[in-house]
């Protein structure tokens, strides 16, 4: 390689949908995010099957599904989490997955990891309270949640035939482009 050439690496982004429903709006929102930035190496994590966090279980060994999530977070340059709002907070299944991935404390793969938060709701609130709670959880682990987040209210009207409207696509792209790994100085490796 010549000194003037620059080796470019493709950013690796992990997506986590906080809902287990196959056809959830937040899963669709995450899929729309992957479509908004196709030149990214996307991996979508599966949080179904991660058992409830239990320190006694952890002492005997991390369950395979939880270990896989931790490995995926560690391998990613950034994480995108799409969460619904259940009872004014994040779903228990998402919190549980984060709890497993946060271990051991202050040495988890989330430490320093840029995280973009997305949320969609069928109501007018746009799952804002869930985003607030998710930010608190991420901050407590020393993750790096972006100040920019995407909150989609009345989401049913934002998807036609399963596809996001143009405004939503543009909003997602703009938010994703704020991830530090999307800046040229973070992509260049040589």
C-alpha positions in Angstrom: 0.0 0.0 0.0 1.3 3.4 -0.9 1.5 6.2 1.7 -1.2 8.1 -0.1 -3.7 5.2 0.0 -6.0 4.8 2.9 -7.5 1.5 3.8 -11.2 1.9 4.6 -13.0 -0.4 7.0 -16.8 -0.8 6.9 -18.4 0.3 10.2 -19.9 -2.6 12.2 -23.2 -1.7 13.8 -25.3 -4.0 16.0 -29.0 -3.5 16.0 -31.2 -4.6 19.0 -35.0 -4.6 18.9 -36.5 -4.3 22.3 -39.6 -6.1 21.3 -40.0 -9.8 20.7 -42.9 -9.5 18.3 -41.9 -10.5 14.8 -43.9 -7.6 13.3 -43.3 -5.0 15.9 -43.0 -1.4 14.8 -39.7 -1.1 16.6 -38.4 -4.0 14.7 -39.6 -2.3 11.5 -37.9 0.9 12.7 -34.6 -1.0 13.1 -35.0 -2.6 9.7 -35.6 0.9 8.2 -32.4 2.0 9.9 -30.5 -0.8 8.2 -31.9 0.3 4.9 -31.1 3.9 5.5 -27.4 3.1 5.8 -26.8 0.1 3.5 -23.0 0.6 3.4 -22.7 -0.5 7.0 -22.0 -4.1 8.2 -25.2 -4.6 10.2 -25.9 -7.4 12.6 -29.3 -7.8 14.3 -29.1 -9.3 17.7 -31.6 -11.8 19.0 -32.6 -11.3 22.6 -35.3 -14.0 22.6 -34.1 -16.9 24.7 -31.9 -14.9 27.1 -32.9 -16.2 30.6 -33.7 -13.8 33.4 -30.5 -12.4 34.9 -29.4 -14.3 37.9 -26.0 -13.9 39.6 -26.1 -17.6 40.7 -26.5 -18.6 37.1 -23.7 -16.2 36.0 -21.4 -17.7 38.6 -21.8 -21.1 36.9 -21.3 -19.6 33.5 -22.9 -17.1 31.2 -25.8 -18.7 29.2 -25.0 -19.0 25.5 -27.6 -16.5 24.3 -26.3 -13.9 26.7 -22.7 -14.6 25.8 -23.6 -14.2 22.1 -25.1 -10.8 22.8 -22.0 -9.7 24.7 -19.7 -10.9 21.9 -21.9 -9.0 19.3 -21.7 -5.8 21.3 -17.9 -6.2 21.8 -17.4 -6.7 18.0 -19.6 -3.7 17.0 -18.3 -0.2 16.5 -21.7 1.1 17.6 -25.1 -0.1 18.8 -28.6 1.0 17.7 -31.4 0.1 20.1 -35.1 0.4 19.0 -37.4 0.2 22.0 -41.2 0.3 22.5 -42.6 1.7 25.7 -44.3 -0.6 28.1 -45.8 0.9 31.2 -43.8 4.1 30.8 -40.5 2.3 30.5 -38.4 -0.1 28.4 -39.6 -3.7 28.1 -38.4 -6.2 30.7 -36.9 -8.4 28.0 -34.7 -5.5 26.7 -33.6 -4.5 30.3 -32.8 -8.2 31.0 -30.6 -8.4 27.9 -28.8 -5.2 28.8 -28.4 -6.5 32.4 -26.6 -9.6 31.1 -24.5 -7.6 28.7 -23.5 -5.1 31.4 -21.6 -7.7 33.4 -19.0 -7.5 34.8 -19.8 -3.9 35.9 -17.6 -1.2 34.4 -15.8 -3.8 32.2 -18.8 -4.7 30.0 -18.7 -4.4 26.2 -21.0 -1.4 26.6 -18.3 0.8 28.2 -17.6 3.7 25.9 -19.7 2.2 23.1 -21.7 4.7 21.0 -25.4 3.9 21.2 -28.2 5.5 19.1 -31.6 5.1 20.6 -34.8 4.7 18.5 -38.4 4.4 19.7 -41.8 4.1 18.2 -45.2 4.1 19.6 -48.7 4.0 18.3 -49.7 6.9 20.6 -48.7 10.5 20.5 -45.9 10.2 23.1 -43.3 8.5 20.8 -42.1 6.3 23.6 -40.2 9.3 25.1 -40.4 7.9 28.6 -38.8 4.6 27.4 -36.0 6.6 25.8 -35.4 8.5 29.0 -35.2 5.3 31.0 -33.0 3.6 28.4 -30.6 6.6 28.5 -30.4 6.3 32.3 -29.5 2.6 32.0 -26.9 3.2 29.3 -25.4 6.1 31.3 -25.1 4.0 34.4 -23.0 1.5 32.4 -20.7 4.1 31.0 -22.0 3.5 27.5 -22.0 6.6 25.2 -25.6 7.2 24.2 -25.8 9.9 21.5 -27.6 13.1 22.4 -29.6 12.6 19.1 -32.4 10.0 19.3 -35.3 9.2 17.1 -38.8 9.2 18.7 -41.6 8.2 16.3 -45.2 9.0 17.5 -48.3 7.7 15.9 -46.1 5.2 14.0 -48.9 3.4 12.2 -49.2 6.4 9.9 -45.5 6.5 9.2 -45.3 3.1 7.5 -47.1 2.4 4.2 -47.1 -1.2 3.0 -44.4 -1.9 5.6 -42.1 0.8 4.3 -41.2 4.0 6.2 -42.3 7.3 4.8 -39.6 9.6 3.2 -39.5 11.9 6.3 -38.8 9.0 8.6 -36.1 7.5 6.3 -34.4 10.9 6.2 -34.7 11.3 10.0 -33.1 7.9 10.5 -30.3 8.5 8.1 -29.5 11.9 9.7 -29.4 10.3 13.2 -27.3 7.3 12.1 -24.8 9.6 10.4 -24.2 11.2 13.8 -22.7 7.9 15.0 -18.9 8.6 15.5 -18.1 5.5 13.5 -19.7 7.2 10.4 -17.2 10.0 10.4 -14.3 9.6 8.0 -11.6 9.8 10.7 -13.2 6.8 12.4 -13.6 4.7 9.3 -10.0 5.2 8.0 -7.6 2.5 9.3 -4.5 3.1 7.3 
